[in-house]
Amino acid sequence: MAASANSINNRLSLAMERTGQWVFSQEIPTDVLVEVGEANFSLHKFMLVAKSNYIRKLIVESNEPDLTRIDLSDIPGGPEIFEKAAKFCYGVNFEITVHNVAPLRCAADYLEMTEKYCTNNLASRTEDFLSQVALTSLSGAIVVLKSCEDLLPMADDLKIVQRCVDVASLKACNEANFPSRSPTNWWTEELSILDIEFFGRIIIAMKNRGAKVLTIASALITYTERALRDLVRDHSGSGTKSSLDPDDSEVRARQRELLEAIVALLPAEKAAFPINFLCCLLRSAIFLRASNGCKSELEKRISVILEHVTVDDLLVLSFTYDGERLFDLESVRKIVSGFVEKEKSVAVFNAGDFTETCSTAMHRVAKTVDAYLGEIAAYGELTISKFNGIANLIPKGARKVDDDLYRAIDIYLKAHPNLDEIEREKVCSVMDPLKLSYEARVHASQNKRLPVQIVLHALYYDQLKLRSGVAEEKDSAAMARSQLQTDVSLVRENEALRAELMKMKLYISDMQKGTGSGTTTTSSTNANHAMGTTSSRGGSRRPTFFSSVSRTLGKLNPFKHGSKDTSNIEDVVDITKPRRRRFSIS
């Protein structure tokens, strides 16, 4: 207390000393004492009244015949800004900067130091500086806006805040699209010094200007990592103890409000942020006990891009900041459940069957969840219902093999040795022993931690595979032998047919050579044959040489059930007409 009193006295003496340097040098006795908080200023009424209409009205309307004390403790900017305003009344030069121009503008309005009362007054001087200097750059607008945090609502009423927001949002969009210096995201660092209310106004203004989603996301990530440094310090979930005291309710309440405001500013696009950043935000929301709406929004965003999640990201959601205890795993369950429901909806929309075929994303998430269960299975506070609740969220068809799930179950049984047989069976109920690889089945058959029923399933499956494998080998060998015999038989039939055709061609050739050598002989022969055929109608037909040859060829003709005219037989045989398979030629 003594130290604070000394500090106050030192400030008062310094104020009086500074004032005396430019007031007492006038060699005119002061006639009014202006109180601004803890500081007192001995000044002259006529100097103040010349510029300030507010002070003039106080003196004129005062009930005291000779007002000697004026209290201006509620002046914007406090003693330091009043001192500069008083200097302006006395004609003493001082520097207007981006840091003090907003308080000076508000003080000028408070003291009614405007053009209506006196030309070239403090209000017009500050307005000129704002428009010509401060609001010509992003950095200047941000500094002026930062100084307005303690000047509300007057800074809002004077449109200083809105002007700064307009300039800052415009300059930020331009820098995002056309960087003027490196690093290219330097403007996000500039915005991160602001209060969440002013930062939010700039983000909304940038959205209205059509800023890209990634531009907004970049600004929000930088701001969050700076404003919630103790909570969102990294994305690794390494378990380093936080400097934040969980019992400090005031700090927790302030950070809870800040986090909820940040989440409310997130753009509508669900996949605008990296999943590790969203996981850190959700862990912070769980730790700070944020509203259900805040947590639900983050869970939905993570669920949409869950296929890109890693085991480390899920572990970030699961452990407290000291890395020693598990959070309530309800958020993880909701995230996985939301992703599965989305995949089911897509499958139904595509007229598919989700139970039979799963997408590549679903397979990837299933593998990640099984590995995640293996990481948290060793913690004693993990109940069977929570373990099974997460494992059962993954559809059976999403797991090609259950080896990772078996590993998680084995770790859980090892970390919980006091489970009875029924409880161990409940843990193993989420696994299908028939979907284990051969190596996993061998391990399971020798695992004493597993219930007997699971071991029997694994052994019985191996026996079935062994027997079915032998039977399949026997069947395949028999089929191969039968096919070989069929092929050999067909080859032999084809060779016999070729031989018969060759004999037939030779007979025909010999017959043509022996029956005549000229046209006349052939004609007479045909005539006699016709006469013999005609006479046979009236009596018994005498066998001739041609009839005996015809009978001989008929025995050799394989096409005897079809046309018997063999005079036009060529080397190429039409295989589409015969009906019997034994006459086909390959």
QUIZI-V995907 format. One record per backbone hydrogen bond with DSSP energy under -0.5 kcal/mol. NH is the residue of the N-H (numbers start at 0). CO is the residue of the C=O. E is the energy in kcal/mol with one decimal. If there is no record, write none. Layout:
{{NH,CO,E} {NH,CO,E}}
This chain:
{{4,0,-2.3} {5,1,-2.2} {6,2,-2.0} {7,3,-2.2} {8,4,-2.3} {9,5,-2.3} {10,6,-2.0} {11,7,-2.3} {12,8,-2.6} {13,9,-2.2} {14,10,-2.4} {15,11,-2.4} {16,12,-2.3} {17,13,-2.7} {18,14,-2.5} {19,15,-2.4} {20,16,-1.1} {21,17,-0.7} {21,18,-1.1} {22,18,-1.8} {23,19,-0.5} {24,19,-0.5} {25,22,-1.9} {26,23,-1.7} {30,42,-1.6} {31,42,-1.7} {32,67,-2.7} {33,31,-0.6} {33,40,-3.3} {34,32,-0.6} {34,69,-3.3} {35,33,-0.5} {35,38,-3.1} {38,35,-2.1} {40,33,-2.7} {42,31,-2.8} {42,40,-0.7} {47,43,-1.6} {48,44,-3.0} {49,45,-1.0} {50,47,-1.2} {51,47,-2.7} {52,50,-0.6} {52,111,-1.2} {53,110,-2.0} {55,51,-1.5} {56,52,-2.2} {57,53,-1.9} {58,54,-2.2} {59,55,-2.6} {60,56,-2.8} {61,58,-0.5} {69,32,-2.6} {71,34,-3.3} {71,69,-0.7} {74,71,-1.5} {77,74,-1.7} {80,76,-0.7} {81,77,-2.1} {82,78,-2.4} {83,79,-1.4} {84,80,-2.3} {85,81,-2.9} {86,82,-2.2} {87,83,-2.1} {88,84,-1.7} {89,85,-1.9} {90,86,-0.7} {90,87,-0.7} {91,86,-2.8} {96,94,-0.5} {100,96,-1.6} {103,99,-2.3} {104,100,-2.2} {105,101,-2.3} {106,102,-2.8} {107,103,-2.5} {108,104,-1.7} {109,105,-2.4} {110,106,-2.9} {112,107,-3.2} {113,111,-1.2} {116,113,-0.9} {117,113,-2.1} {120,117,-0.6} {122,112,-2.2} {124,120,-1.8} {125,121,-2.3} {126,122,-2.1} {127,123,-2.2} {128,124,-1.7} {129,125,-2.4} {130,126,-2.3} {131,127,-2.3} {132,128,-2.1} {133,128,-2.1} {134,129,-2.6} {135,132,-1.3} {136,133,-0.7} {140,136,-2.1} {141,137,-2.3} {142,138,-2.3} {143,139,-2.3} {144,140,-2.3} {145,141,-2.5} {146,142,-2.0} {147,143,-0.8} {147,144,-0.6} {148,145,-1.4} {149,146,-0.7} {150,147,-1.7} {154,150,-2.3} {156,152,-2.5} {157,153,-2.2} {158,155,-1.6} {159,154,-1.7} {160,154,-1.2} {162,158,-1.9} {163,159,-2.2} {164,160,-2.6} {165,161,-2.5} {166,162,-2.2} {167,163,-2.9} {168,164,-2.7} {169,165,-1.9} {170,166,-2.8} {171,167,-2.5} {172,168,-2.1} {173,169,-2.1} {174,170,-2.3} {175,171,-2.3} {176,172,-1.9} {177,173,-3.1} {185,182,-1.6} {187,184,-1.2} {188,184,-0.8} {189,185,-1.4} {190,186,-2.0} {191,187,-1.3} {192,189,-1.1} {193,190,-1.7} {198,194,-2.9} {199,195,-2.5} {200,196,-1.7} {201,197,-1.9} {202,198,-2.3} {203,199,-2.5} {204,200,-2.3} {205,201,-2.4} {206,202,-2.3} {207,203,-2.2} {208,204,-1.3} {209,206,-1.6} {210,205,-2.4} {215,211,-2.0} {216,212,-2.7} {217,213,-2.2} {218,214,-1.8} {219,215,-2.2} {220,216,-2.5} {221,217,-2.1} {222,218,-2.2} {223,219,-2.6} {224,220,-2.4} {225,221,-1.2} {226,222,-3.0} {227,223,-2.6} {228,225,-0.8} {230,227,-0.7} {231,227,-3.5} {232,230,-0.6} {245,243,-0.7} {247,244,-1.8} {248,246,-1.5} {251,247,-2.4} {252,248,-2.6} {253,249,-2.1} {254,250,-2.4} {255,251,-2.3} {256,252,-2.1} {257,253,-1.9} {258,254,-2.6} {259,255,-2.4} {260,256,-2.0} {261,257,-2.1} {262,258,-2.5} {263,259,-1.8} {264,260,-0.8} {264,261,-0.9} {265,261,-0.5} {265,262,-1.1} {271,268,-1.1} {277,273,-1.7} {278,274,-2.2} {279,275,-1.8} {280,276,-2.1} {281,277,-2.4} {282,278,-2.4} {283,279,-2.2} {284,280,-2.3} {285,281,-2.5} {286,282,-2.5} {287,283,-2.8} {288,284,-0.6} {288,285,-0.5} {289,284,-2.6} {294,290,-2.1} {295,291,-2.7} {296,292,-2.0} {297,293,-1.7} {298,294,-2.5} {299,295,-2.2} {300,296,-1.8} {301,297,-2.2} {302,298,-2.3} {303,299,-1.7} {304,300,-0.9} {305,302,-1.2} {307,304,-1.8} {308,305,-2.0} {313,309,-1.8} {314,310,-2.1} {315,311,-1.9} {316,312,-1.1} {317,313,-0.7} {317,314,-0.7} {318,314,-1.5} {319,324,-2.4} {322,319,-1.7} {326,317,-4.2} {330,327,-0.7} {332,328,-2.1} {333,329,-2.4} {334,330,-2.3} {335,331,-2.4} {336,332,-2.5} {337,333,-2.5} {338,334,-1.9} {339,335,-2.4} {340,336,-2.4} {341,337,-1.9} {342,338,-2.3} {343,339,-2.3} {344,340,-2.2} {345,341,-2.2} {346,342,-2.2} {347,343,-2.5} {348,344,-2.3} {349,345,-1.9} {350,347,-1.5} {351,346,-3.2} {353,351,-0.7} {355,352,-1.0} {356,352,-2.3} {362,358,-2.0} {363,359,-2.2} {364,360,-2.5} {365,361,-2.4} {366,362,-2.0} {367,363,-2.1} {368,364,-2.8} {369,365,-2.2} {370,366,-2.0} {371,367,-2.4} {372,368,-2.5} {373,369,-1.6} {374,370,-1.2} {375,371,-1.8} {376,372,-1.3} {378,375,-1.5} {381,378,-1.6} {382,380,-0.7} {386,382,-2.2} {387,383,-3.2} {388,384,-2.2} {389,385,-1.7} {390,386,-2.0} {391,387,-2.8} {392,389,-0.9} {393,390,-1.0} {397,394,-1.4} {398,395,-1.3} {399,397,-0.7} {401,434,-1.7} {405,401,-2.5} {406,402,-2.2} {407,403,-2.0} {408,404,-2.4} {409,405,-2.5} {410,406,-2.2} {411,407,-2.3} {412,408,-2.6} {413,409,-2.0} {414,410,-2.2} {415,411,-1.2} {418,415,-1.2} {423,419,-2.2} {424,420,-2.0} {425,421,-1.9} {426,422,-2.0} {427,423,-2.1} {428,424,-0.9} {429,426,-0.9} {430,427,-1.8} {432,430,-0.7} {434,431,-2.0} {435,432,-1.2} {440,436,-2.5} {441,437,-2.3} {442,438,-2.2} {443,439,-2.7} {444,440,-2.4} {445,441,-0.7} {445,442,-0.8} {446,443,-1.1} {447,445,-0.7} {449,446,-0.7} {453,450,-0.5} {454,450,-1.5} {455,451,-2.4} {456,452,-2.1} {457,453,-2.1} {458,454,-2.4} {459,455,-2.9} {460,456,-2.2} {461,457,-1.8} {462,458,-2.0} {463,459,-2.3} {464,460,-2.5} {465,461,-2.3} {466,462,-2.7} {467,463,-2.8} {468,464,-1.9} {469,465,-1.8} {470,466,-2.5} {471,467,-2.2} {472,468,-1.7} {473,469,-2.2} {474,470,-2.5} {475,471,-2.2} {476,472,-1.9} {477,473,-2.3} {478,474,-2.3} {479,475,-1.9} {480,476,-2.1} {481,477,-2.4} {482,478,-2.3} {483,479,-1.9} {484,480,-2.2} {485,481,-2.1} {486,482,-2.2} {487,483,-2.1} {488,484,-2.2} {489,485,-2.2} {490,486,-1.8} {491,487,-2.0} {492,488,-2.2} {493,489,-2.1} {494,490,-1.9} {495,491,-2.0} {496,492,-2.2} {497,493,-2.0} {498,494,-1.9} {499,495,-2.1} {500,496,-2.1} {501,497,-1.9} {502,498,-1.9} {503,499,-2.2} {504,500,-2.0} {505,501,-1.9} {506,502,-2.2} {507,503,-2.1} {508,504,-2.1} {509,505,-2.4} {510,506,-2.4} {511,507,-2.0} {512,508,-1.5} {513,509,-1.8} {514,510,-1.4} {521,517,-1.2} {522,518,-2.0} {523,519,-2.5} {524,520,-2.2} {525,521,-2.1} {526,522,-2.2} {527,523,-3.0} {528,524,-2.2} {529,525,-1.9} {530,526,-2.4} {531,527,-2.7} {532,528,-1.6} {533,529,-2.0} {534,530,-2.8} {535,531,-1.1} {536,533,-1.5} {537,534,-1.3} {538,534,-1.3} {547,543,-1.8} {548,544,-2.1} {549,545,-2.5} {550,546,-2.2} {551,547,-2.0} {552,548,-2.6} {553,549,-2.2} {554,550,-1.3} {555,551,-0.9} {556,552,-1.3} {557,555,-0.6} {559,556,-0.9} {561,558,-2.0} {565,563,-0.9} {568,565,-1.0} {572,570,-0.6} {574,572,-0.7} {582,579,-1.3} {583,580,-1.7} {585,583,-0.5}}
